[in-house]
């Protein structure tokens, strides 16, 4: 059953990709995809910028960045294929596996079907005025059509959830080891997935799985160490206990206490969450239905296992409250749904279990179609998982050096952008005018545009004092937009430094972002 569902998933994604606004392989992303790819490209060269993002997805992209170069658009098809051909099937199987171990194989197939078709079923449930934001700006994320870390993060959480359920039911230390390693990978994909640690903690404590909890914690420890080392390398201190990125730009010194992470990352704004719920009620056909589903689903799961119901509820509600109340979360902008992606799997699993509420039928389905007992992972599997998910990130975090100087990357519009001398920017001064030529950037089916920027003087950047990686910002101002490979500029007498910025976006609109590449500087003197 999963094979045809996987085929439907691929065909539906292909049909969706052709039906929404896109520019070649560039769908709506949001900007962080440049951070992920730039970090991967720099990591491939042994350095890292400020580590605003976690390392796992960037480390996976690093080998491809060495092949395709510093422009993320060139490697975007590979990232999409990885998500479609590798991560997509993993997610589908994990949804099925969790649901089938809760309420039987038939419920597992229901959950897998909802996972495949749910994003499209929800389209007509939104008002037409919100169609573009849900379809064009949100759906590319859960369908794996971006280079953002959101979909890989959700897949890691699903895999961790499936392994935790197996650990709980089998009481085998081998499954606890793999569960801890994969949960660590989820944290290394997005540090905010530390929220998820409450799920196994609640499940193992309620189920009195003391030994499994201890083994799980030990297997998780290397990933936490790798994340701490990665952040320390980039910042020069642990940002969870320091001032963070905004204050760092203001050059404040690092301060903090043991409660600093809580106040920074779990500062729940209930009024903002209520505003988001009000906004959701305005664009969705029925807010009451959404409010009903997590409670009814939890009761359905509780009919089979109340510890699993508690664990799924903790998973859902922690992400919903913490992410939904974040100040950058907004239904109006569409960011609300992207930030709540990690909360969708537990909600979907609980909804899939609703047939269990039917008297006699629900228990009969689970008893007649039980999930097969999982095979205990062998020593080779455990060693391979430990190497890939624990040792490799730890070694990588220890090996990379903080970025110094401005020859490889600069921050433009608060995004780390690679500097590529291969763009071949050249300048000649003739008759009081600056004639600029460049080689251009090939992005396959995706169209790019160029912005020529300059600044008076020989230096076009400024750096803020910081520990860790350099924090240097590009200071050039826009002079011209073009799709060609040459322009003539008349800046006036004086010394001027030019750079070329390359951009591409889902609408192929030169008036919009995102700028993902900078040329090396060229300085001229106009008499």
Secondary structure, 3 states (H helix, E strand, C coil): CHHHHHHHHHHHHHHHHHHCCCECCECCCCCHHHHHHHHHHHHHCCEECCCCCCCHHHHHHHHHHHHHCCCHHHHHHHHHHHHHHHHHHHHHHHHHHHHHHHHCHHHHHHHHHHHHHHHHHCHHHECHHHHHHHHHHHHHHHCCCCCCCHHHHHHHHHHHHHHHHHHHHHCCHHHHHHHHHHHHHHHHHCHHHHHHHHHHHHHHHHCCCHHHHHHHHHHHHHHHHHHHHHHHHHHCCCHHHCCHHHHHHCCCCCCCCCCHHHHHHCCCCHHHHHHHHHHHHHHECCHHHHHHHHHHHHHHHHHHCHHHHHHHHHHHHHHHHHHHCCCCCCCCCCHHHHHCHHHHHHHHHHHHHHHHHCCCHHHHHHHHCCCCCCCCCCHHHHHHHHHHHHHHHHHHHHHCEECCCCCCEEEECCEEEEECHHHCCEEEEECCEEEEECCCCCCCCCCCEEEEEEEECCCCEEECCCCCCCCEEECCEEEEEECCCEEEECCCCEEEEEEEEEECCCCCCCCCCCEEEECCCEEEEEC
